[in-house]
Amino acid sequence: MLKHTYLLESGIWVSEGNYYDQKEQKIPITGKTEIIHQSEFWMIQSSMALNLPDQVILTSRFELKPFKNGDTVADWVSFHENLGEIQGEFALVEDTILSEFSGVEQSVKGSEVLTQIDKNTYSSRGVFILRGKKFSSWAVTLKRESMV
């Protein structure tokens, strides 16, 4: 099996690409994600800046149950200030990390596909669906900045 570096190793990743709102407006984005491995859970902290005249910064914090003993699926949970708790899973499939998620209290769901280009680069494509309609989507490249 391919050795994934995103999620499975602590580190800092920078991202650049495009965010699409519900009207398909293309907005350039840049961001940073820090992955910290702790014994009971792995923490993922992320911030993304939407490059608009009045810059908008989206932040998120995830807690991921570590992959153990060759497992290829791991659960995660996140809390969003407007949408409440969001739960999901990451699954490892060859060169790809798949994620599906849904809201506990809201009618929100989505998915993300992270494809490994090389050990320091991933392509991410995802969508966020709210009440049966696309809320946002993204297409970004993640590059490892450093290991923690």
C-alpha positions as CSV (number, residue, x, y, z in Angstrom):
1,M,0.0,0.0,0.0
2,L,1.1,3.5,-0.8
3,K,2.5,5.5,2.2
4,H,0.3,8.6,2.7
5,T,1.9,11.6,4.3
6,Y,-1.1,13.9,4.6
7,L,-3.0,13.0,7.9
8,L,-0.7,10.1,8.7
9,E,2.3,12.3,9.5
10,S,2.3,15.4,11.7
11,G,3.1,18.5,9.6
12,I,2.1,21.8,8.2
13,W,0.6,22.1,4.7
14,V,-0.1,25.2,2.7
15,S,-2.9,25.3,0.1
16,E,-3.8,27.3,-2.9
17,G,-6.6,27.0,-5.4
18,N,-10.2,28.0,-5.9
19,Y,-13.4,28.1,-3.8
20,Y,-16.8,28.1,-5.5
21,D,-19.8,29.5,-3.8
22,Q,-23.5,28.5,-4.3
23,K,-23.6,30.7,-7.4
24,E,-20.4,29.1,-8.9
25,Q,-18.5,32.3,-8.3
26,K,-14.8,31.4,-8.5
27,I,-12.8,32.9,-5.6
28,P,-9.0,32.3,-5.2
29,I,-8.1,30.9,-1.8
30,T,-4.9,30.3,0.2
31,G,-4.6,28.5,3.4
32,K,-2.6,26.5,6.0
33,T,-3.3,23.2,7.7
34,E,-1.5,21.9,10.8
35,I,-1.8,18.2,11.7
36,I,-0.7,17.2,15.2
37,H,-0.6,13.6,16.3
38,Q,-1.5,13.1,20.0
39,S,-2.0,9.7,21.7
40,E,-5.8,9.7,21.9
41,F,-6.6,11.7,18.7
42,W,-5.0,13.6,15.9
43,M,-5.9,17.2,15.6
44,I,-6.3,19.0,12.3
45,Q,-6.4,22.8,12.4
46,S,-7.0,24.7,9.2
47,S,-7.6,28.2,8.0
48,M,-8.5,29.3,4.5
49,A,-8.5,32.9,3.2
50,L,-11.0,33.8,0.5
51,N,-9.3,36.5,-1.5
52,L,-12.2,39.0,-1.7
53,P,-12.2,42.8,-1.3
54,D,-13.2,42.2,2.3
55,Q,-11.1,39.1,3.0
56,V,-13.0,36.2,4.6
57,I,-11.1,33.6,6.7
58,L,-12.7,30.2,7.2
59,T,-11.3,28.2,10.1
60,S,-11.9,24.6,11.2
61,R,-10.7,22.2,13.8
62,F,-11.0,18.4,13.5
63,E,-10.3,15.6,15.9
64,L,-9.5,12.3,14.2
65,K,-9.3,8.9,15.8
66,P,-5.9,7.6,14.7
67,F,-5.6,4.9,12.1
68,K,-4.4,1.8,14.0
69,N,-3.1,-1.7,13.1
70,G,-3.4,-1.3,9.4
71,D,-6.9,0.2,9.5
72,T,-7.9,2.0,6.3
73,V,-10.9,3.9,7.8
74,A,-10.9,6.5,10.7
75,D,-13.7,8.6,12.2
76,W,-13.4,12.3,12.7
77,V,-15.5,15.1,14.3
78,S,-15.5,18.8,13.9
79,F,-17.6,21.7,15.3
80,H,-18.7,24.5,13.1
81,E,-20.0,27.7,14.7
82,N,-23.0,28.0,12.3
83,L,-23.7,24.3,11.4
84,G,-22.9,22.6,14.7
85,E,-21.2,19.2,15.0
86,I,-20.1,17.5,11.8
87,Q,-19.0,13.9,11.8
88,G,-17.2,12.0,9.0
89,E,-14.8,9.3,8.0
90,F,-11.5,9.2,6.1
91,A,-10.8,6.1,4.0
92,L,-7.5,5.2,2.4
93,V,-7.7,3.8,-1.1
94,E,-4.4,3.5,-3.0
95,D,-3.2,7.0,-3.8
96,T,-6.4,8.6,-2.5
97,I,-7.9,9.7,0.8
98,L,-11.7,9.8,0.7
99,S,-13.9,11.6,3.2
100,E,-17.6,11.7,3.6
101,F,-19.3,13.8,6.3
102,S,-22.7,15.0,7.6
103,G,-24.1,17.3,10.2
104,V,-25.5,16.0,13.4
105,E,-28.0,18.9,13.9
106,Q,-28.3,20.4,10.4
107,S,-29.1,19.1,6.9
108,V,-25.5,19.3,5.8
109,K,-23.3,16.7,4.1
110,G,-20.4,16.5,1.7
111,S,-17.3,14.8,0.5
112,E,-13.7,15.4,-0.3
113,V,-11.2,13.5,-2.4
114,L,-7.5,14.0,-1.6
115,T,-5.2,12.5,-4.3
116,Q,-1.5,12.1,-3.6
117,I,0.7,13.6,-6.3
118,D,4.0,12.9,-4.5
119,K,4.9,12.7,-0.8
120,N,4.8,16.4,-0.4
121,T,1.8,17.3,-2.7
122,Y,-1.9,16.4,-2.7
123,S,-4.8,17.6,-4.9
124,S,-8.1,18.2,-3.0
125,R,-11.5,18.4,-4.5
126,G,-14.7,18.7,-2.4
127,V,-18.2,19.8,-2.0
128,F,-20.4,21.0,0.9
129,I,-24.2,20.4,0.5
130,L,-26.7,22.2,2.7
131,R,-30.4,21.3,2.6
132,G,-30.1,19.4,-0.7
133,K,-28.3,22.3,-2.5
134,K,-24.6,22.9,-3.2
135,F,-23.3,25.4,-0.6
136,S,-19.7,25.5,-1.7
137,S,-17.0,23.5,-3.4
138,W,-13.2,23.7,-3.7
139,A,-10.3,22.6,-5.9
140,V,-6.9,23.2,-4.2
141,T,-3.4,21.9,-4.1
142,L,-1.8,21.1,-0.8
143,K,2.0,21.3,-0.4
144,R,3.9,20.2,2.8
145,E,5.7,23.1,4.3
146,S,7.3,21.3,7.1
147,M,7.0,18.3,9.5
148,V,6.1,19.0,13.1
